[in-house]
Amino acid sequence: MTLERRTRSDEETRLLAGRLAEFLSPGDILGLVGPLGAGKTTFVRGLARGLGVRPEEVQSPSFTLLRTYRGGRFPLHHLDLFRIDLRPEDRLSLREFLYGDGVCVIEWFDRFGEEIERLEVRIAYGEGEDRLFRLEPFGDRPAEILRAFDSSWR
């Protein structure tokens, strides 16, 4: 099962992500894939708001690899792999964030280099300000999230 959605503004992107956040639990992983400027960090700001974290705290962690935001229902771990080549030992050191006390969102997931259970969110440019989102689950728990999220739109 895959799900496709279109947003027409940054605010609609944040609303989409905020709605998805309602169905997330600690240990869930989202892999974001898309070109520069497509809206990955905007999407993370919406997730943050949906989890009860102040969205204005969310910044792209391009130069720090990882930022953790607290203050919501549970922590939001935000990784950005744009400038990083992960070695196998690096991925091992991230396990506490991937499967820990919060939700983990990985920007540039296609650079992760390991197949893990995740909800993959592919973002593409549409016309004008439009963004196209394709959500695809890889594993049982991500499929459960996607089914619940899809049902909420009906």
C-alpha positions in Angstrom: 0.0 0.0 0.0 1.2 3.5 -0.8 -0.5 6.7 -0.3 -0.2 9.9 -2.3 -1.1 13.4 -1.2 -0.6 16.9 -2.6 0.0 20.1 -0.7 -0.3 23.6 -2.2 1.7 25.5 0.4 4.2 25.2 3.3 1.3 25.4 5.7 -0.5 22.6 4.0 2.7 20.5 4.2 3.0 21.2 7.9 -0.7 20.3 8.4 -0.2 17.0 6.5 2.8 16.1 8.7 1.0 17.2 11.9 -1.9 14.9 11.1 0.6 12.0 10.5 2.2 12.7 13.8 -1.1 11.8 15.6 -0.4 8.1 14.6 3.3 7.9 15.6 4.8 6.3 18.7 8.3 6.0 20.2 10.5 3.8 18.0 8.8 4.8 14.7 11.1 5.9 11.9 10.3 8.1 9.0 12.7 8.3 6.0 12.4 11.5 4.0 13.6 11.5 0.4 13.5 14.5 -2.0 15.5 17.1 -3.8 16.9 20.2 -2.2 14.2 22.7 -1.2 11.4 20.2 -1.7 10.1 20.7 1.9 11.7 18.0 4.0 12.5 20.4 7.0 9.0 22.0 6.6 7.5 18.5 6.9 9.6 17.9 10.1 8.3 21.2 11.5 4.7 19.9 10.9 5.6 16.7 12.7 7.0 18.6 15.6 3.9 20.7 15.9 1.8 17.5 15.8 3.9 16.0 18.6 3.6 19.1 20.7 7.1 20.4 20.1 7.5 24.1 19.2 8.0 24.0 15.4 10.1 27.1 15.4 12.8 25.1 17.2 13.2 22.8 14.2 16.2 23.6 12.1 17.9 21.6 9.4 20.6 19.7 11.2 22.8 19.6 8.0 25.9 20.7 9.9 25.3 18.8 13.1 23.9 15.4 11.8 21.3 15.1 14.7 19.0 17.4 16.7 16.6 16.2 19.3 13.6 18.2 20.2 11.8 17.7 23.5 8.7 19.1 25.1 6.1 17.2 23.2 4.4 13.8 23.8 7.9 12.2 23.2 11.2 13.3 21.7 11.6 14.0 18.0 15.1 12.9 16.7 15.9 14.7 13.5 18.8 13.4 11.4 20.1 15.0 8.1 22.4 12.9 6.0 23.0 15.4 3.2 26.6 16.0 4.0 27.4 12.7 5.6 28.7 9.3 4.3 27.6 6.9 7.0 29.8 3.9 7.7 28.3 0.8 9.2 29.8 1.7 12.6 28.1 5.1 12.4 24.7 3.5 11.8 25.3 1.3 14.9 25.9 4.4 17.0 22.6 5.9 15.9 20.5 2.9 17.2 19.6 4.6 20.4 17.9 7.4 18.4 16.4 5.1 15.8 14.8 2.7 18.2 14.7 4.8 21.4 12.3 7.0 23.3 11.0 9.0 20.4 10.2 9.3 16.8 13.2 9.4 14.4 13.0 11.4 11.1 15.9 11.0 8.7 16.3 13.5 5.9 18.1 12.2 2.8 17.2 8.7 3.9 18.4 7.3 0.5 21.9 8.0 1.9 21.4 5.8 5.0 22.7 2.7 3.3 20.7 0.1 5.3 17.2 -1.3 4.9 15.3 -0.7 8.1 11.6 -0.7 9.0 10.3 2.8 8.2 7.6 4.9 6.7 9.2 6.4 3.7 8.0 9.8 2.6 9.1 10.9 -0.9 8.6 14.5 -1.7 8.6 15.9 -5.3 7.9 19.3 -6.8 4.6 19.8 -8.4 3.3 22.9 -10.2 4.1 26.2 -8.6 4.2 25.8 -4.8 2.6 22.3 -4.9 4.4 19.4 -3.4 3.6 15.7 -4.1 4.0 13.3 -1.2 4.2 9.5 -1.7 4.1 7.6 1.6 5.2 4.0 1.5 5.6 1.6 4.4 8.5 -0.8 4.8 7.4 -3.1 7.6 4.4 -4.0 9.6 4.4 -1.1 12.0 4.8 1.5 9.2 1.9 -0.2 7.3 -0.2 0.1 10.4 0.6 3.8 10.7 -0.3 4.4 7.0 -3.6 2.6 7.3 -4.6 4.6 10.3 -3.5 7.9 8.7 -5.4 7.0 5.5 -8.5 6.2 7.4 -8.4 9.6 9.2 -9.0 11.3 5.8 -12.4 9.6 5.2 
